[in-house]
Amino acid sequence: MVSEATSGPIVVPAGGLIEPPMAMALNVHASPGVYALLLGAGVSIASGVKTGWGIVQDVVGKVAAIRDPDNSEAQAEAMADPEAWWEANTSEALGYSALLAAAAPLPASRQAMLAKYFEPAEDQEDTKGPTAAHRAIAQLVKRGSVRVILTTNFDRLTERALQEIGISPQVVSRPDQIKGLKPLAHSQVTVIKLHGDYADLEQRNTVDELETYPDELQQLLGRVLDEYGLIVCGWSADWDKALVRAVEGTRSRRYPLFWSQYGRFSDAARTLTAQHDAVVIDGKSADELFTDLVRRIEALDHMTTAPITRDVAVVQLKRALADPLRRIELFDLVDHAVTQTTHRSAPEHRPVRATSSAWADTFGSNVRGYRVDSDTLLHLLANGVFHDDGTHDHIWGRAVERLVRLRDTMPSPYNEYLEKLRHLPALLATWTIGVAAILGHREELLARTLYRPEWSAPHSGHDRQGPAWYLNPNLVLNIEGMHDMHRSGNGNKLLYPQSNWLKDTLREPFRLVEPSDVTYSEACARFEFLASMVAMDTDIEFRAYPWAGEFFLDSFGGYNNSGLAGAIETELSDTWPLVRAGAFGGELPRARSALTTLTEWRGKHGRNW
């Protein structure tokens, strides 16, 4: 029995104010596990797999061609009316079982013959596989929306789609399997193959075979039709007399019937939909129907599910990182955090225009606002990049790409400093990724982080450049706008307020990753140093500008060069992670030259920059 704890149906009549696909999504979302699917041949047609009757036609045609090899029309004539040809040329009635027994009498030969119809050839692995509909159905099962699947199809595409995402379905293809069946409510999903499986001989296909079902199967089918709502897709109701009578005989439907019709609407289908006041969804293929259903249900999830907290999001990320089957969940988790950040960072929330006298106050307010907007995302990036082994680097890179686009449109009018500040979320994300990569001993990631994505301001006419240039804290965080951040907690003036603020404000996302404040500060200094080296690696003189950093105070170690600069000079070799990963064009001399240029720049400008 379906649990009585589930929500009641949301009955929406066909033709009402809510469109049928919306009505179906509302009902399935409100009552998870209550709706069973009834799938016909139309669900599998896009895969290239033949229907059972199509196989009968093909095999009869081949038998006819072999029987009368001198008649070039024998195959076509037999396929046009297989039953008539079979009756005229054999002593038995045409049936799937009898046909297979005659064409391939031994199990091995029968299996080999059928495999050609249902399994992809070795050189065509992308054919005869699960369709978008099958994979969407698997997602409905995974989320608990569907627990019972009735199908008239012989193929195993539904089972394969479920197995692809780690679900082992309970499958019933023969009446003798029903006795030992686990209760439907206790199984994650049960696939009931009403006409059998292609590898079995106990299949129902011809008109006579489809006239009645075995008693055990009839009783199981009756239970499903009585206890569950029903979504019908790809079933014409033309030939399956026993199934038509079963649906017809279910008088007291507890939940609505949704019927997807694509193409010709048979008389039997019209009768059934009218009898049960079904909600008819017309004009959608199986792929369109089920992918759209998943999309709508997920949208309802976002509306009804309370936002997860930052700490819960980090826990979910760590679990997903270790599980290859949860890669989509990981992608969605980070992508959702980026979406929240970009939405909150829109100009209506973070103004880009202000009077000349008030812009600095707006600037400070926006700085604090962008930091709060990005908080969950920054925690995900710090923990994700640190614990990742490189498998998901595209996810961290995509986060920055989306944040960089905040400046793709130029509002009018605008304040120059407030407009440039729109890149602060991207700077925060890039800094977090860089420091996490250093703490995680994955500095090769910086070859991507500091060079991509390339960007140029709209209508600027400038060449596109990498984050090491356009996300330089000196460009994003105007020092005049940071008037309330110029002094430390003890009142001393800060020489590099941008660097100091970034290091302090991003300490919290790294608490779980690196408890030591000293180690964290050293990683920040190293990231700023490496970012500055990349920034100096350019032929365009005005772009050669280091990241304003506290690392300048002690990284160069005086005359004996014993600081960070000296350490990196010692590290430089063809196997240095950044060079090996393609930074500095993958050329060691360019890396050495960038270090020399940075050292000379510091010597020339010192603290007065």
SULDA-V83972 format. One record per residue. N is the residue number from 1. RES is the residue in one letter. SS is DSSP state (a for helix, b for strand, c for the rest). PHI is phi in whole degrees, -180 to 180 (none if undefined). NEAR is the number of other ideal C-beta (glycine too) atoms within 10 Angstrom. Layout:
<<N | RES | SS | PHI | NEAR> <N | RES | SS | PHI | NEAR>>
//
This chain:
<<1 | M | c | none | 10> <2 | V | c | -73 | 21> <3 | S | c | -57 | 10> <4 | E | c | -75 | 5> <5 | A | c | -78 | 5> <6 | T | c | -71 | 13> <7 | S | c | -67 | 11> <8 | G | c | -73 | 11> <9 | P | c | -70 | 17> <10 | I | c | -98 | 16> <11 | V | c | -79 | 12> <12 | V | c | -124 | 19> <13 | P | c | -67 | 13> <14 | A | c | -60 | 17> <15 | G | c | 84 | 10> <16 | G | c | -78 | 12> <17 | L | c | -70 | 8> <18 | I | c | -96 | 15> <19 | E | c | -64 | 14> <20 | P | a | -52 | 21> <21 | P | a | -61 | 19> <22 | M | a | -68 | 15> <23 | A | a | -62 | 21> <24 | M | a | -63 | 26> <25 | A | a | -62 | 22> <26 | L | a | -61 | 17> <27 | N | a | -68 | 23> <28 | V | a | -66 | 24> <29 | H | a | -69 | 21> <30 | A | a | -73 | 15> <31 | S | c | -131 | 21> <32 | P | c | -62 | 17> <33 | G | c | 84 | 20> <34 | V | c | -89 | 23> <35 | Y | b | -100 | 24> <36 | A | b | -96 | 23> <37 | L | b | -105 | 25> <38 | L | b | -119 | 28> <39 | L | b | -108 | 27> <40 | G | c | -109 | 24> <41 | A | a | -61 | 21> <42 | G | a | -63 | 21> <43 | V | a | -75 | 29> <44 | S | a | -97 | 27> <45 | I | a | -61 | 19> <46 | A | a | -70 | 16> <47 | S | a | -80 | 20> <48 | G | c | 90 | 14> <49 | V | c | -81 | 24> <50 | K | c | -73 | 21> <51 | T | c | -74 | 20> <52 | G | a | -58 | 24> <53 | W | a | -68 | 16> <54 | G | a | -64 | 14> <55 | I | a | -68 | 23> <56 | V | a | -58 | 22> <57 | Q | a | -58 | 18> <58 | D | a | -66 | 17> <59 | V | a | -67 | 22> <60 | V | a | -60 | 22> <61 | G | a | -62 | 19> <62 | K | a | -67 | 16> <63 | V | a | -61 | 21> <64 | A | a | -64 | 22> <65 | A | a | -64 | 18> <66 | I | a | -73 | 11> <67 | R | a | -67 | 14> <68 | D | c | -133 | 15> <69 | P | c | -66 | 9> <70 | D | c | -84 | 5> <71 | N | c | -100 | 12> <72 | S | c | -68 | 9> <73 | E | c | -98 | 11> <74 | A | a | -60 | 19> <75 | Q | a | -64 | 20> <76 | A | a | -64 | 12> <77 | E | a | -65 | 15> <78 | A | a | -67 | 25> <79 | M | a | -69 | 19> <80 | A | a | -67 | 12> <81 | D | c | -147 | 13> <82 | P | a | -58 | 21> <83 | E | a | -64 | 15> <84 | A | a | -65 | 12> <85 | W | a | -66 | 20> <86 | W | a | -63 | 22> <87 | E | a | -64 | 13> <88 | A | a | -75 | 9> <89 | N | a | -115 | 13> <90 | T | c | -135 | 14> <91 | S | c | -99 | 5> <92 | E | c | -114 | 11> <93 | A | c | -72 | 12> <94 | L | c | -71 | 20> <95 | G | c | -149 | 19> <96 | Y | a | -58 | 24> <97 | S | a | -64 | 16> <98 | A | a | -64 | 15> <99 | L | a | -64 | 21> <100 | L | a | -67 | 21> <101 | A | a | -62 | 14> <102 | A | a | -77 | 13> <103 | A | a | -78 | 15> <104 | A | c | -145 | 16> <105 | P | c | -68 | 9> <106 | L | c | -99 | 9> <107 | P | a | -54 | 10> <108 | A | a | -65 | 8> <109 | S | a | -68 | 12> <110 | R | a | -66 | 16> <111 | Q | a | -62 | 12> <112 | A | a | -65 | 11> <113 | M | a | -67 | 15> <114 | L | a | -71 | 19> <115 | A | a | -58 | 13> <116 | K | a | -64 | 13> <117 | Y | a | -87 | 19> <118 | F | a | -115 | 19> <119 | E | c | -112 | 16> <120 | P | c | -68 | 16> <121 | A | c | -69 | 10> <122 | E | c | -59 | 6> <123 | D | c | -94 | 6> <124 | Q | c | -139 | 10> <125 | E | c | -69 | 10> <126 | D | c | -89 | 7> <127 | T | c | -106 | 12> <128 | K | c | 55 | 20> <129 | G | c | -112 | 18> <130 | P | c | -55 | 23> <131 | T | c | -89 | 22> <132 | A | a | -60 | 17> <133 | A | a | -65 | 28> <134 | H | a | -60 | 25> <135 | R | a | -72 | 20> <136 | A | a | -68 | 22> <137 | I | a | -61 | 31> <138 | A | a | -60 | 26> <139 | Q | a | -67 | 20> <140 | L | a | -63 | 22> <141 | V | a | -68 | 24> <142 | K | a | -59 | 16> <143 | R | c | -85 | 14> <144 | G | c | 88 | 11> <145 | S | c | -74 | 20> <146 | V | b | -130 | 24> <147 | R | b | -125 | 23> <148 | V | b | -133 | 25> <149 | I | b | -127 | 24> <150 | L | b | -94 | 25> <151 | T | b | -144 | 24> <152 | T | c | -95 | 25> <153 | N | c | -87 | 25> <154 | F | c | -78 | 27> <155 | D | c | -69 | 25> <156 | R | c | -115 | 21> <157 | L | a | -67 | 24> <158 | T | a | -64 | 26> <159 | E | a | -62 | 22> <160 | R | a | -65 | 16> <161 | A | a | -63 | 23> <162 | L | a | -67 | 26> <163 | Q | a | -66 | 14> <164 | E | a | -60 | 14> <165 | I | c | -108 | 13> <166 | G | c | 84 | 12> <167 | I | c | -107 | 14> <168 | S | c | -101 | 11> <169 | P | c | -76 | 18> <170 | Q | b | -84 | 18> <171 | V | b | -114 | 18> <172 | V | b | -121 | 22> <173 | S | c | -124 | 20> <174 | R | c | -135 | 17> <175 | P | a | -58 | 17> <176 | D | a | -71 | 10> <177 | Q | a | -86 | 15> <178 | I | c | -72 | 15> <179 | K | c | -58 | 7> <180 | G | c | -93 | 7> <181 | L | c | -70 | 14> <182 | K | c | -67 | 10> <183 | P | c | -51 | 9> <184 | L | a | -56 | 21> <185 | A | a | -70 | 13> <186 | H | a | -99 | 9> <187 | S | c | -104 | 15> <188 | Q | c | -60 | 15> <189 | V | c | -161 | 25> <190 | T | b | -120 | 22> <191 | V | b | -104 | 22> <192 | I | b | -106 | 22> <193 | K | b | -94 | 27> <194 | L | c | -60 | 23> <195 | H | c | -103 | 24> <196 | G | c | 96 | 24> <197 | D | c | -109 | 20> <198 | Y | c | -60 | 24> <199 | A | c | -86 | 15> <200 | D | c | -94 | 16> <201 | L | c | -89 | 14> <202 | E | c | -85 | 15> <203 | Q | c | -116 | 22> <204 | R | c | -117 | 26> <205 | N | c | -145 | 22> <206 | T | c | -76 | 22> <207 | V | c | -57 | 12> <208 | D | c | -66 | 13> <209 | E | c | -67 | 22> <210 | L | c | -91 | 21> <211 | E | c | -73 | 13> <212 | T | c | -140 | 13> <213 | Y | c | -112 | 23> <214 | P | c | -57 | 15> <215 | D | a | -56 | 10> <216 | E | a | -61 | 16> <217 | L | a | -70 | 22> <218 | Q | a | -61 | 15> <219 | Q | a | -68 | 12> <220 | L | a | -63 | 21> <221 | L | a | -62 | 20> <222 | G | a | -60 | 14> <223 | R | a | -63 | 13> <224 | V | a | -63 | 20> <225 | L | a | -66 | 21> <226 | D | a | -82 | 15> <227 | E | a | -96 | 17> <228 | Y | c | -119 | 25> <229 | G | b | -70 | 20> <230 | L | b | -139 | 22> <231 | I | b | -118 | 27> <232 | V | b | -103 | 24> <233 | C | b | -148 | 24> <234 | G | c | 77 | 23> <235 | W | c | -113 | 27> <236 | S | c | -85 | 17> <237 | A | c | 68 | 23> <238 | D | c | -77 | 14> <239 | W | c | -110 | 19> <240 | D | c | -85 | 23> <241 | K | a | -63 | 16> <242 | A | a | -64 | 18> <243 | L | a | -69 | 23> <244 | V | a | -60 | 19> <245 | R | a | -64 | 14> <246 | A | a | -65 | 19> <247 | V | a | -66 | 23> <248 | E | a | -63 | 15> <249 | G | c | -81 | 10> <250 | T | c | -85 | 20> <251 | R | c | -84 | 8> <252 | S | c | -99 | 5> <253 | R | c | -69 | 18> <254 | R | c | -85 | 13> <255 | Y | c | -132 | 20> <256 | P | c | -62 | 23> <257 | L | b | -108 | 22> <258 | F | b | -109 | 28> <259 | W | b | -127 | 24> <260 | S | b | -91 | 27> <261 | Q | b | -121 | 22> <262 | Y | c | -127 | 17> <263 | G | c | 97 | 10> <264 | R | c | -67 | 8> <265 | F | c | -101 | 15> <266 | S | c | -69 | 16> <267 | D | a | -63 | 9> <268 | A | a | -63 | 19> <269 | A | a | -65 | 20> <270 | R | a | -61 | 14> <271 | T | a | -64 | 14> <272 | L | a | -66 | 20> <273 | T | a | -67 | 21> <274 | A | a | -69 | 10> <275 | Q | a | -60 | 14> <276 | H | c | -99 | 17> <277 | D | c | 50 | 12> <278 | A | c | -70 | 21> <279 | V | b | -88 | 25> <280 | V | b | -93 | 18> <281 | I | b | -110 | 24> <282 | D | b | -105 | 12> <283 | G | c | 85 | 10> <284 | K | c | -113 | 18> <285 | S | c | -71 | 20> <286 | A | a | -61 | 25> <287 | D | a | -59 | 16> <288 | E | a | -66 | 17> <289 | L | a | -62 | 24> <290 | F | a | -80 | 28> <291 | T | a | -67 | 19> <292 | D | a | -67 | 17> <293 | L | a | -63 | 28> <294 | V | a | -61 | 20> <295 | R | a | -61 | 12> <296 | R | a | -69 | 17> <297 | I | a | -66 | 19> <298 | E | a | -64 | 14> <299 | A | a | -64 | 12> <300 | L | a | -66 | 15> <301 | D | a | -57 | 11> <302 | H | a | -64 | 10> <303 | M | a | -79 | 7> <304 | T | a | -104 | 9> <305 | T | c | -91 | 8> <306 | A | c | -64 | 5> <307 | P | c | -58 | 11> <308 | I | c | -75 | 15> <309 | T | c | -75 | 10> <310 | R | a | -59 | 16> <311 | D | a | -68 | 11> <312 | V | a | -66 | 11> <313 | A | a | -61 | 20> <314 | V | a | -66 | 20> <315 | V | a | -61 | 12> <316 | Q | a | -62 | 16> <317 | L | a | -62 | 23> <318 | K | a | -65 | 15> <319 | R | a | -67 | 12> <320 | A | a | -71 | 21> <321 | L | a | -58 | 18> <322 | A | c | -87 | 9> <323 | D | c | -121 | 11> <324 | P | a | -59 | 10> <325 | L | a | -74 | 11> <326 | R | a | -108 | 17> <327 | R | a | -63 | 14> <328 | I | a | -70 | 11> <329 | E | a | -61 | 13> <330 | L | a | -63 | 24> <331 | F | a | -58 | 15> <332 | D | a | -64 | 15> <333 | L | a | -62 | 20> <334 | V | a | -71 | 22> <335 | D | a | -63 | 15> <336 | H | a | -65 | 17> <337 | A | a | -64 | 23> <338 | V | a | -65 | 23> <339 | T | a | -59 | 14> <340 | Q | a | -61 | 16> <341 | T | a | -65 | 25> <342 | T | a | -65 | 17> <343 | H | a | -64 | 11> <344 | R | a | -73 | 16> <345 | S | c | -92 | 21> <346 | A | c | -65 | 12> <347 | P | c | -56 | 15> <348 | E | c | -69 | 7> <349 | H | c | -102 | 12> <350 | R | c | -122 | 21> <351 | P | c | -57 | 18> <352 | V | c | -114 | 23> <353 | R | c | -134 | 14> <354 | A | c | -164 | 18> <355 | T | c | -69 | 9> <356 | S | c | -61 | 7> <357 | S | c | -89 | 7> <358 | A | c | -111 | 11> <359 | W | a | -63 | 21> <360 | A | a | -65 | 19> <361 | D | a | -65 | 14> <362 | T | a | -65 | 21> <363 | F | a | -60 | 22> <364 | G | a | -62 | 15> <365 | S | a | -64 | 13> <366 | N | a | -67 | 24> <367 | V | a | -57 | 21> <368 | R | a | -65 | 11> <369 | G | a | -65 | 18> <370 | Y | a | -61 | 25> <371 | R | a | -66 | 17> <372 | V | a | -65 | 10> <373 | D | a | -58 | 23> <374 | S | c | -94 | 29> <375 | D | a | -57 | 17> <376 | T | a | -62 | 25> <377 | L | a | -60 | 28> <378 | L | a | -65 | 27> <379 | H | a | -67 | 23> <380 | L | a | -65 | 28> <381 | L | a | -68 | 29> <382 | A | a | -61 | 25> <383 | N | a | -75 | 22> <384 | G | a | -66 | 26> <385 | V | a | -65 | 26> <386 | F | a | -63 | 21> <387 | H | a | -89 | 16> <388 | D | c | -75 | 20> <389 | D | c | -107 | 9> <390 | G | c | 105 | 12> <391 | T | c | -62 | 11> <392 | H | c | -112 | 20> <393 | D | a | -58 | 19> <394 | H | a | -65 | 12> <395 | I | a | -71 | 21> <396 | W | a | -65 | 24> <397 | G | a | -64 | 16> <398 | R | a | -64 | 16> <399 | A | a | -58 | 26> <400 | V | a | -67 | 25> <401 | E | a | -55 | 16> <402 | R | a | -69 | 18> <403 | L | a | -70 | 27> <404 | V | a | -61 | 23> <405 | R | a | -67 | 14> <406 | L | a | -59 | 20> <407 | R | a | -104 | 20> <408 | D | c | -70 | 10> <409 | T | c | -113 | 10> <410 | M | c | -107 | 12> <411 | P | c | -70 | 14> <412 | S | c | -142 | 7> <413 | P | c | -79 | 7> <414 | Y | c | -154 | 16> <415 | N | c | -93 | 22> <416 | E | a | -56 | 10> <417 | Y | a | -73 | 21> <418 | L | a | -69 | 22> <419 | E | a | -69 | 17> <420 | K | a | -65 | 19> <421 | L | a | -66 | 27> <422 | R | a | -63 | 25> <423 | H | a | -86 | 24> <424 | L | a | -62 | 25> <425 | P | a | -57 | 28> <426 | A | a | -67 | 28> <427 | L | a | -64 | 26> <428 | L | a | -59 | 27> <429 | A | a | -66 | 27> <430 | T | a | -65 | 25> <431 | W | a | -60 | 26> <432 | T | a | -62 | 30> <433 | I | a | -62 | 29> <434 | G | a | -64 | 24> <435 | V | a | -67 | 28> <436 | A | a | -64 | 28> <437 | A | a | -64 | 27> <438 | I | a | -68 | 22> <439 | L | a | -64 | 21> <440 | G | c | -90 | 19> <441 | H | c | 57 | 9> <442 | R | c | -129 | 19> <443 | E | a | -65 | 21> <444 | E | a | -61 | 19> <445 | L | a | -64 | 23> <446 | L | a | -65 | 25> <447 | A | a | -65 | 20> <448 | R | a | -93 | 21> <449 | T | a | -61 | 31> <450 | L | c | -92 | 24> <451 | Y | c | -116 | 19> <452 | R | c | -135 | 14> <453 | P | c | -83 | 18> <454 | E | c | -76 | 13> <455 | W | b | -158 | 21> <456 | S | c | -143 | 13> <457 | A | c | -64 | 14> <458 | P | c | -56 | 9> <459 | H | c | 64 | 7> <460 | S | c | -82 | 9> <461 | G | c | 77 | 6> <462 | H | c | -85 | 12> <463 | D | c | -67 | 9> <464 | R | c | -71 | 11> <465 | Q | b | -137 | 17> <466 | G | c | -90 | 18> <467 | P | a | -58 | 28> <468 | A | a | -60 | 25> <469 | W | a | -103 | 21> <470 | Y | a | -80 | 23> <471 | L | c | -104 | 27> <472 | N | c | -54 | 21> <473 | P | a | -54 | 21> <474 | N | a | -65 | 16> <475 | L | a | -84 | 18> <476 | V | a | -80 | 22> <477 | L | c | -107 | 24> <478 | N | c | -65 | 19> <479 | I | a | -65 | 15> <480 | E | a | -70 | 10> <481 | G | a | -77 | 21> <482 | M | a | -103 | 18> <483 | H | a | -61 | 13> <484 | D | a | -90 | 13> <485 | M | a | -120 | 18> <486 | H | c | -82 | 15> <487 | R | b | -123 | 13> <488 | S | c | -78 | 12> <489 | G | c | -63 | 6> <490 | N | c | -93 | 5> <491 | G | c | 94 | 6> <492 | N | c | -73 | 9> <493 | K | b | -72 | 8> <494 | L | c | -89 | 15> <495 | L | c | -74 | 16> <496 | Y | c | -131 | 22> <497 | P | a | -62 | 21> <498 | Q | a | -63 | 23> <499 | S | a | -61 | 24> <500 | N | a | -63 | 20> <501 | W | a | -66 | 18> <502 | L | a | -61 | 28> <503 | K | a | -63 | 21> <504 | D | a | -72 | 14> <505 | T | a | -72 | 18> <506 | L | c | -98 | 20> <507 | R | c | -67 | 14> <508 | E | a | -60 | 13> <509 | P | a | -60 | 24> <510 | F | a | -101 | 24> <511 | R | c | -60 | 12> <512 | L | c | -74 | 15> <513 | V | c | -80 | 19> <514 | E | c | -141 | 21> <515 | P | c | -68 | 9> <516 | S | c | -80 | 10> <517 | D | a | -65 | 11> <518 | V | a | -66 | 8> <519 | T | a | -63 | 13> <520 | Y | a | -62 | 19> <521 | S | a | -62 | 16> <522 | E | a | -65 | 16> <523 | A | a | -66 | 22> <524 | C | a | -64 | 26> <525 | A | a | -62 | 23> <526 | R | a | -66 | 21> <527 | F | a | -63 | 29> <528 | E | a | -60 | 27> <529 | F | a | -64 | 23> <530 | L | a | -66 | 26> <531 | A | a | -63 | 26> <532 | S | a | -68 | 27> <533 | M | a | -60 | 29> <534 | V | a | -63 | 25> <535 | A | a | -63 | 25> <536 | M | a | -81 | 21> <537 | D | c | -88 | 23> <538 | T | c | -152 | 17> <539 | D | c | -88 | 6> <540 | I | c | -93 | 10> <541 | E | a | -59 | 7> <542 | F | a | -72 | 6> <543 | R | a | -85 | 17> <544 | A | c | -76 | 17> <545 | Y | c | -141 | 17> <546 | P | c | -68 | 24> <547 | W | c | -77 | 27> <548 | A | c | -60 | 23> <549 | G | c | -142 | 24> <550 | E | a | -65 | 20> <551 | F | a | -61 | 27> <552 | F | a | -66 | 26> <553 | L | a | -74 | 13> <554 | D | c | -141 | 12> <555 | S | c | -79 | 22> <556 | F | c | -99 | 19> <557 | G | c | 62 | 13> <558 | G | a | 67 | 9> <559 | Y | a | -71 | 6> <560 | N | a | -87 | 7> <561 | N | c | 55 | 14> <562 | S | c | -94 | 12> <563 | G | c | -86 | 17> <564 | L | a | -61 | 20> <565 | A | a | -59 | 21> <566 | G | a | -67 | 16> <567 | A | a | -64 | 14> <568 | I | a | -70 | 19> <569 | E | a | -60 | 14> <570 | T | a | -69 | 9> <571 | E | a | -72 | 13> <572 | L | c | -58 | 15> <573 | S | c | -163 | 10> <574 | D | c | -64 | 10> <575 | T | c | -99 | 9> <576 | W | c | -59 | 17> <577 | P | a | -51 | 16> <578 | L | a | -68 | 22> <579 | V | a | -65 | 22> <580 | R | a | -62 | 15> <581 | A | c | -89 | 16> <582 | G | c | 110 | 13> <583 | A | a | -65 | 27> <584 | F | a | 58 | 21> <585 | G | a | 67 | 11> <586 | G | a | 73 | 14> <587 | E | c | -112 | 14> <588 | L | a | -60 | 16> <589 | P | a | -59 | 11> <590 | R | a | -66 | 15> <591 | A | a | -64 | 25> <592 | R | a | -63 | 15> <593 | S | a | -64 | 15> <594 | A | a | -63 | 21> <595 | L | a | -65 | 21> <596 | T | a | -63 | 14> <597 | T | a | -62 | 18> <598 | L | a | -65 | 24> <599 | T | a | -63 | 18> <600 | E | a | -67 | 11> <601 | W | a | -61 | 18> <602 | R | a | -66 | 18> <603 | G | a | -64 | 9> <604 | K | a | -79 | 9> <605 | H | a | -101 | 11> <606 | G | c | 56 | 9> <607 | R | c | -91 | 9> <608 | N | c | -96 | 6> <609 | W | c | -131 | 14>>
//
